[in-house]
């Protein structure tokens, strides 16, 4: 996906409980071109390609966004394999204003 010109930036912090298959996340952002219209996890994909929505954000879109989702086995495998990305959309940049590959932390 080509880079987007703009001041938007953000962070995603997430944990995954392998026993309950629950992904819990918190996403924070600043500098967007306008109000956020949608946000979700996409996959499976690497950072150079687009993919369909897999996990929509439930609840409000104001920063910080927080939520959780129970993953299917396939979604969990994609998460653990680094094949999901988080995308935040605005009206000006409908395909996504900020995007980040979800990777295991240190």
Residue pairs with C-beta under 8 A, 6 or more apart in sequence:
1 47
1 48
1 49
1 50
1 95
1 96
1 99
4 93
4 96
4 97
4 98
6 31
6 32
6 33
6 93
6 97
7 31
7 32
7 33
8 29
8 30
8 31
8 32
8 33
8 88
8 90
8 97
8 98
9 29
9 30
9 31
9 98
10 27
10 28
10 29
10 30
10 63
10 88
10 98
10 100
11 27
11 28
11 29
12 25
12 26
12 27
12 86
12 100
12 102
13 25
13 26
13 27
14 23
14 24
14 25
14 26
14 102
15 23
15 24
15 25
16 22
16 23
16 24
16 71
16 76
16 79
16 80
17 24
18 76
20 70
21 70
21 71
21 72
21 73
21 76
22 68
22 69
22 70
22 71
23 55
23 68
23 69
23 70
23 71
23 79
24 67
24 68
25 65
25 66
25 67
25 68
25 86
26 64
26 65
26 66
27 39
27 57
27 63
27 64
27 65
27 66
27 86
27 88
28 63
28 64
28 65
29 36
29 63
29 88
29 98
30 63
32 88
32 90
32 97
32 98
33 90
33 92
33 93
33 97
34 90
34 91
34 92
35 61
35 90
35 91
36 61
36 62
36 63
36 88
36 89
36 90
37 61
37 89
37 90
37 91
37 94
38 56
38 57
38 61
38 88
38 89
39 57
39 61
39 65
39 86
39 87
39 88
39 89
40 53
40 54
40 55
40 56
40 57
40 86
40 87
41 53
41 54
41 55
41 84
41 85
41 86
41 87
41 102
42 50
42 51
42 52
42 53
42 54
42 84
42 85
42 86
42 87
43 51
43 52
43 54
43 75
43 78
43 79
43 83
43 84
43 85
44 51
44 54
44 78
44 81
44 83
44 84
45 51
45 83
45 84
45 85
46 83
46 101
47 85
47 101
50 95
51 85
54 75
54 78
54 84
55 69
55 71
55 75
55 84
57 65
57 67
58 67
58 69
59 65
59 66
59 67
71 79
75 84
78 84
79 102
80 104
82 101
82 102
82 103
82 104
84 101
84 102
85 99
85 100
85 101
85 102
86 99
86 100
86 102
87 96
87 98
87 99
88 96
88 97
88 98
88 99
89 95
89 96
89 97
90 97
